């Protein structure tokens, strides 16, 4: 999942990085960050639904999806 900006170990998420500014337009940068957050949330949701993690790790991933969902609005 590193290609989407999430660094996962078998235990937990280490960090979630959203893209830095790459354009002069603040509106464009916000839209890109929102789109990346949405994409990462969807991919984490698929990972959670696969059921390959421990219950305590699932809780951490669920919280990450909640945070990303707020960022993508």
Helices and strands as residue ranges (DSSP letters): G 2-4, E 6-8, E 13-16, H 26-50, H 55-71
